[in-house]
Amino acid sequence: MKKIVAVAIGGIFLGLSVSWIGMVSPVLARGASEKTYVGSQACMECHEVEYENFTLYAKKATSYDSVIKMKKGLSGAEIKECYACHTTGYGQPGGFVSMEETPHLRDAGCEVCHGPGSLHLQTEDPDDILANLSMDNCLTCHNSERVGAFNFKPLLHGGAH
C-alpha cells in the first residue's frame, strides 16, 4: 500500500510515495509537466522478478563501476561524458547529478531503457512507461562509436527480464 504526500521542490510539485516497507521515492504529482527519474529500487516493489534478474544478470546494473575503473587519467569533463551511458538520466530533469546528490541513480538502471518512472510509479499505468522496447532503444549508448570498444550482447529478449 502506498501513500502519496505532496511536496514542492524547485517550483515543481512532487509527491513522496511511501511504500509499506517504508521506502520513500519521489514521484510526480498529478498535473506536473515532467516525468522524473526515481531509481531502480522504486521498481522493485511491483516488478520483483525483473528487478532481481536485472541486478543479477545485467552488466548495466553496476555500470558506474566501469566509470570508477576508467577514471584514472581522465579529466573531469571526460568522466562526465561517461555518465550519459553509465548512469540513469544524466543531464535530464531529475537524473543523475553526482554520487553525493543522486547516489540512487549511479548505475544505468531500469529507467535508462524504460524512461523516467515517476508518473508510472504514481499511476501504475503501463502506458506511463516505455514497455515494448526494440534494439532502437539501445542505440543511444550501443552505437558504432562505442560498440567496438566492448563486446555488446544485448539482453533485450533474454536475461535482463
N, C-alpha and C positions, 0 to 999 in steps of 0.2 A: 504494500500500500504506500502511495506517495502523497506528500502534502506539498503544495506549491505556495511559496511565500514571495510576495513582490518586493523588489529592491531596485533602486535607481543607482546606476553606476555610470559616470561619464555621460550623462544625458540619455542613456539607453536603458529602458526598463527591462530588467532581468527578473527571473524568478529563481528561487532556490528549490530544487527538488530534493526532498529529504526522504530517502527510501527507508524501508523497515529495518535495514541494518545500520541506519544512522549515517550513511554516506551522503554528503552534500554535493550536489552537482549544479552548475549554472545552467539555466535554460531560458530561452526567450519567452517573455510574456506575450500573450495573445495581442496581436496588433503591432508588434515590433517589426521593423523592416528588414533586419538582417538575421540570418542564421549564424550561430557562432559554434566554435569547437568546444566540446565538453570532455574529451579524452576517452580512451577505450574502456576504462573501468566503468564508465557510465553505461556502456552497452552490455556489460556482464550480467546484470540482473535479469534481463529478458532474453539474452542470447548466450546462455551459459556454454553450450556445446561449441558454438562458433568461437566464442572468446577463448575457451580452453585450447581448441585446435590452433587458433591464431597465435596464442602465446607460446605454444609448444613447437609449432612447425614453421611459422613464417619468419624468415630472417628479418623482415622489416619490424617485427615486434621488439627487436633490440638494435635497431639501425643506428641509434645515437652512439652506440659503442664504436661503430666504424669511424665516426667523426672524431672521437677521442683518440683512437689509434692513429689516424692520419694527420692530426693537427700539428704534430711536431714539424716545424719548418714552414708552416703556412702562416700567412698574415691573417689578421682578424677579418679582413674583407673576404679572403679566400675561404676561411672557415664558414663564414655566413652564407657563402654560395652553396655549401653542402646542406644547409638547413632546409632548403626548399624540398629536397627529396628524402632527407633523413630525419625530419621531424614532422609534426602534424600542424598544418595551417600556417607555416611561417609566412609572414608578410600579408596575411589575411586577417579580417576582423576576428578577434578572439583567438587567434592562432598562437603558435609558439613564439615567445619573445626571448627568453633566456632560461637557463636552469634555475635561476633564483626566482623569477616571476611566474613561470609556467612549467614546472617540472613534470606535470601530468601529461604534457604534450611533447615530451622529449624524444619519443620514437615515432616512426611512421606508423601510426595506428589505424584503426578501423576507418576513421573519417578521411584519411588520405584518399581512399578509393570511393567511399560511400558519401562523401561530402559532410559538411558541418551537421552535427546531430542534435543541436539544441531544440529545434522545433519537433523533430521526431521523438525525442525524449519526453517532451511535454505532451504531445498529442497521441503518441504511439501509433500514428497513421503511417502505414508503409509508403504512402505517396509522398511523405515529407522527407524521404531519404533516397539516395540512389540505390536501387536494389538489383537491377538487371545489368550487370557490368559486362563489358566486352574488352577485348585487347586494346581498343582505342583509349579506354580509360587509363591504361598503363603507360601510354606513350609520353606523358608529361615527364616522367623520370626515365623510363626504359625506352630510350630512343637511340638512334645510330651514333650520337656523340658519346653516349655513356655505355652502351651495351658491350662494346669492345673491351671495356675496362674490367668487366667481370662476367661470369658465366650466368646469364639471366635465364632462370627457369620459372616462368610464371606459375603461381598456384591458383590461378583463376578458377579452374574447373576441377580442382582436387587438392586436398591437403590443408589449405588455409581455412576452409569451411565448406 
